[in-house]
Protein backbone atom coordinates (compact mmCIF):
# COMPACT_ATOMS: atom_id res chain seq x y z
CA UNK A 1 0.00 0.00 0.00
CA UNK A 2 2.79 2.41 0.94
CA UNK A 3 4.63 1.65 -2.30
CA UNK A 4 1.48 2.38 -4.32
CA UNK A 5 1.08 5.76 -2.59
CA UNK A 6 4.70 6.66 -3.35
CA UNK A 7 4.22 5.76 -7.00
CA UNK A 8 1.08 7.90 -7.17
CA UNK A 9 2.94 10.83 -5.55
CA UNK A 10 5.82 10.40 -8.00
CA UNK A 11 3.42 10.34 -10.94
CA UNK A 12 1.70 13.50 -9.68
CA UNK A 13 5.04 15.29 -9.34
CA UNK A 14 6.07 14.25 -12.85
CA UNK A 15 2.75 15.47 -14.23
CA UNK A 16 3.19 18.79 -12.44
CA UNK A 17 6.58 19.39 -14.07
CA UNK A 18 5.30 18.31 -17.50
CA UNK A 19 2.38 20.72 -17.08
CA UNK A 20 4.75 23.54 -16.13
CA UNK A 21 6.91 22.80 -19.17
CA UNK A 22 3.88 22.86 -21.49
CA UNK A 23 2.50 26.02 -19.88
CA UNK A 24 5.87 27.77 -20.27
CA UNK A 25 5.93 26.75 -23.92
CA UNK A 26 2.49 28.27 -24.43
CA UNK A 27 3.37 31.42 -22.49
CA UNK A 28 6.43 32.17 -24.63
CA UNK A 29 5.06 31.03 -27.98
CA UNK A 30 4.83 34.61 -29.27
CA UNK A 31 8.20 35.76 -27.87
CA UNK A 32 11.09 36.35 -30.27
CA UNK A 33 13.90 33.83 -30.56
CA UNK A 34 16.41 36.39 -29.30
CA UNK A 35 14.33 37.15 -26.22
CA UNK A 36 13.90 33.45 -25.40
CA UNK A 37 17.61 32.75 -25.91
CA UNK A 38 18.64 35.59 -23.61
CA UNK A 39 16.12 34.52 -20.97
CA UNK A 40 17.27 30.89 -21.12
CA UNK A 41 20.92 31.97 -20.88
CA UNK A 42 20.18 34.02 -17.76
CA UNK A 43 18.09 31.24 -16.23
CA UNK A 44 20.83 28.66 -16.86
CA UNK A 45 23.33 30.91 -15.11
CA UNK A 46 21.03 31.19 -12.10
CA UNK A 47 20.67 27.39 -12.00
CA UNK A 48 24.43 26.93 -12.33
CA UNK A 49 24.92 29.20 -9.30
CA UNK A 50 21.99 27.53 -7.49
CA UNK A 51 20.53 31.01 -7.11
CA UNK A 52 16.83 30.38 -6.61
CA UNK A 53 16.08 34.01 -5.83
CA UNK A 54 17.52 35.19 -9.16
CA UNK A 55 15.86 32.35 -11.08
CA UNK A 56 12.41 32.98 -9.63
CA UNK A 57 12.79 36.74 -10.08
CA UNK A 58 13.63 36.36 -13.78
CA UNK A 59 10.89 33.79 -14.47
CA UNK A 60 8.19 35.72 -12.66
CA UNK A 61 9.28 38.99 -14.25
CA UNK A 62 9.11 37.42 -17.71
CA UNK A 63 5.73 35.82 -17.00
CA UNK A 64 4.25 38.98 -15.52
CA UNK A 65 5.18 40.84 -18.69
CA UNK A 66 2.88 38.36 -20.46
CA UNK A 67 0.09 38.48 -17.87
CA UNK A 68 -2.56 39.41 -20.42
CA UNK A 69 -3.46 35.71 -20.55
CA UNK A 70 -5.27 34.12 -17.62
CA UNK A 71 -3.30 30.87 -17.96
CA UNK A 72 -0.04 32.82 -17.62
CA UNK A 73 -1.32 34.45 -14.43
CA UNK A 74 -2.23 31.01 -13.08
CA UNK A 75 1.21 29.65 -13.97
CA UNK A 76 2.90 32.63 -12.34
CA UNK A 77 0.98 32.06 -9.12
CA UNK A 78 1.80 28.34 -9.14
CA UNK A 79 5.51 28.99 -9.58
CA UNK A 80 5.49 31.75 -6.95
CA UNK A 81 3.99 29.36 -4.38
CA UNK A 82 6.83 26.90 -4.91
CA UNK A 83 9.61 29.21 -3.67
CA UNK A 84 11.88 28.20 -1.92
CA UNK A 85 12.64 24.63 -2.98
CA UNK A 86 15.14 21.98 -2.04
CA UNK A 87 18.11 21.82 -4.37
CA UNK A 88 16.84 18.75 -6.24
CA UNK A 89 13.30 20.12 -6.60
CA UNK A 90 14.73 23.45 -7.77
CA UNK A 91 16.62 21.66 -10.53
CA UNK A 92 13.49 19.83 -11.65
CA UNK A 93 11.46 23.02 -11.77
CA UNK A 94 14.26 24.99 -13.41
CA UNK A 95 14.78 22.54 -16.22
CA UNK A 96 11.03 22.19 -16.77
CA UNK A 97 10.81 25.96 -17.17
CA UNK A 98 13.90 26.18 -19.38
CA UNK A 99 12.89 23.25 -21.59
CA UNK A 100 9.42 24.74 -21.99
CA UNK A 101 10.89 28.03 -23.20
CA UNK A 102 13.43 26.33 -25.46
CA UNK A 103 10.88 23.99 -27.03
CA UNK A 104 8.83 26.78 -28.59
CA UNK A 105 8.89 26.30 -32.34
CA UNK A 106 9.99 29.35 -34.26
CA UNK A 107 7.73 30.78 -36.92
CA UNK A 108 9.07 31.82 -40.30
CA UNK A 109 12.37 33.64 -40.51
CA UNK A 110 12.69 34.56 -36.84
N, C-alpha and C positions, 0 to 999 in steps of 0.2 A: 504494500500500500504506500509506504513512504517513498519507494523508488518511483512509483507511478506519479506521485505528487511532484517529485523533483523533475521528472521528464516534462510534465505539464508546465511547470514554472519555466523550465529552460525553453520550451517551445514558445511560451508567451513572450519571453525576453527576446528571442530571435525575431518573432513577428513584430515586436515593437521597433527594433532596429531596422528591419526591412521597410516598415511603414515610414520611419523617419527618412530613410534613404529615398524612397519614392516621393515623399512630400517635398523634400529638398529639391529633387529633380524638377518637380512641377513648379516650385516657387521660383526657380532660376531659369526656367525655360526661355523667357524673353530677354534675359541678360546677355550682353555681348560676350564673345569669347574672351576678349582681353580682360573684362571685368571679372569673369569667372576664374581665369588663370591667376590673376593677381590675388583674388580672395583665397583661392586654394593654396597658393604659395604662402600667404600670411598665416593661414590656418595650420599648414604643415609645420611651419616654424614654431607656432605655439605648442603644437603636439610634441615636437622634438624637445622643447624645453620643459614639457609637462606643465605648461602655464595655463591652467584651466580658466583663470580670470580673464586673460587675454583672449583665449579661444571663444569663451562664451560672449564676451563683449563684442568681438568681431562678427560672430554668427548672428547675435540678436540685433546688432546694428544693421547688418545687411538685410535681415528679415523684416525689420521694422520699416526699412525704406520701401519695402514691397507690401506693406500692410493694407493695401487697397483690396486684397482678397481675404475673405473670411477664413479660408483654410490656412493661409499664411499666419494669420493672427493666432489661430488655434495651435499651429506648430510652434510658434514663438513662445506661447504660454507653456506648452508641454516641455520644451527644452529649458526654459527658465526654471521650472519646478525641479529639474534634475540636478541643478548646481547646489553644492559640490558633489563630486563623485569620487569613488575609489579610483586608483590609478588604472586598474584593468577595465572598469566600467567606462572611464573617461576615454580610453583608447577605442573601445567599441563604438561609443557615441561619435567620437571624432571622425573615425573612418567611415561611419555610416553617413555623416554629414558631408564629408569630403567626396566620397564616392557618388553621392547623390548629385552634387554640384558638377563633378567631372563627367557624369554619364549623360548630361544633357546633349542631345544631338544638335549640331549646328545646322542652321538653315542657310542655304545659298552660299554666297561668297564671303561670309563672315569669318 
